[in-house]
Amino acid sequence: MLNKSKWELRRLAFNNLPIRYKLIIHFLLISILPSIGLGLLTNWTVERIIERQTTDNTLQLISKVNKTLETYVENLQNITFFISFNPEVQQFLAGNAEPGTAIRQNGADTDMATDHYEMRQFLQGFTTLYSEVAGVLVVNSRGDYVSNEMYARTSDSLTHEFWYQEAVRNNGIFKILGHPYQRNVTTHVNYKGSEVISVVRAILDPDTQKVKGVVLIDLKLRVIAETAQDVRLGKTGYLTVLDGNGGFIYAPSDPYIHRIPLAKLNKNGSGTYSEKVGGRDMQYIYRVSPFTGWTTVGVFALKDSAAEMREIRFYVVSFVFTVCLLGMTASFFLAYSISRPIDQLASFMQKAESGDLAIRHWGDRSDEIGMLGRRFNAMLQQINRLLSLTELQERQKREAELRSLQAHIKPHFLYNTLDTIHWMARKKGAEDIAEMAESLSKLFRIGLSKGNDIIPLSDEIEHIRSYLQIQHVRYQNKLDYTIHVAPEIQEVYVLKLVLQPIVENAIYHGIKERRGPGHVWIEAGLSENDLIMTIRDNGKGMSEAELSALQKKIDNVVKADAMHTPLQPSQQGNSGDLKGYGMMNVQARIGLTFGTKYGLTIQSEEGQGTVVTVTHPLIRDNLSRWERIDDEREPGNKD
């Protein structure tokens, strides 16, 4: 514990040293250690190079062995194709001749016997041409067979054999089975199962794709052994061949190991790995044949390949003194040239931290220190700019809210007076006057919203319904409206007074200038976790030039919000131009409150009407990152 405390104190003391001393120490260490590191690195590099060359050479030898084995197996595959196309074999498989076999004949038909003789001669030609073929057997679907060297041990049908069923399951695809064991087939030479490799292929009817029969061929293991035995790896290394299940296709008479786990081999290619076997470190280099599925593995002891890795050692002793001498001189110069401007920049940062944002770093350096100083100056400028923009945005947001309130909200006594007018009109039976006064009273009360900026959607819809009722009375039969709100969003919250300026724009610039009655549709629904409010009218609409000009004004508001820049007076429109002012007011308030992702999109066609879509964030409760809304609704006309 005491030693640990001392070490921590030393480390802390080193960390507290000035940067110039740290640089000197580091430069000196770098100048001494390379001599040792160079020798170790050289030795390690040579070992890796020799090991890589050994692996590459072994893989090349294995590739040649695999190529030879693939040639043998490919010859067997070609033999199965030649047999399947032979006319006599086709007749035998189709059952056109009387049933018979190479050793069992049950008819006296001379033509049939001749056909079998010709077939056996045909099959005999393959064993004569290819010395590696131990025997060929053709079996039809009824269990009858013809062969040159092979015959059944018993009278049981060969169609029940494992190799026959495996060929049927492969549906005409060439299949390597490996060493045959416990099968009802033998040869005149009486090869053992460990001395041959069996392959099969089912012959299919080209029209019905049914199995007509199976061709079985035995390959002599001798040719595989001769191919692998010719390759020697080091003094005692050897090659072995594994099938797809990890069983030995070929192994020498006295191998180092009797089983190689497939889990350690990558079946998709080649590789190498090491392990300790019987106290010896063994190296395995393998490659998988994509054609046969066999894995050829080279096995050898690591000590056989390490004899050449002992020659290169330390040749850089004299280099140490030169490096140390040059390192001393360079370390003092570099430490001073780096630490001095850093100390100067640190003093500037300390002044900026104290609140002096007008401080600037002066210097003409072009290196990293000079770049850091210029970035420091740019950072201070950006901080000043962001502070100014934040203040300006807050002021713009408040001004937009005040303009909205000034345009649509009267003092409290106004809707109290309207409430009095409402009850007086009802008392005198003037229902139309009472209804209009009530609508106007609701319009002002909801517009006030107790000073809240975000209100329930139901209040916003009630506000626009009151406004439309007033306009409906004013324009009588010229204006009609429809409001539809999806039931699942009745309780969401929205920024207040976003619909009224757009609806007013639709009435005054659309319906009012239309011939005949007009209609305004207001819909609210969900789209990908956003609230979508659509205001559509069948009024006059806008020409492409008018739509482009209005869209440009809206885009200017979005760009100003995205770039945190104030909106220029020429881009703001004026209060007398509701088509620009009302829309921009809504866009500015939504953008300042929720970000530029949300806002207005406009579609219009002259003579067909206009569609304005408001994209608003979905706020399901009043505890969001925006301001808290009091959910209590007071009855009557109370404030």
Summary of the structure (lengths in Angstrom):
residues: 639
radius of gyration: 46.8
end to end distance: 71.7
largest distance: 127.6
contacts: 1883
relative contact order: 0.07
helix: 52%
strand: 19%
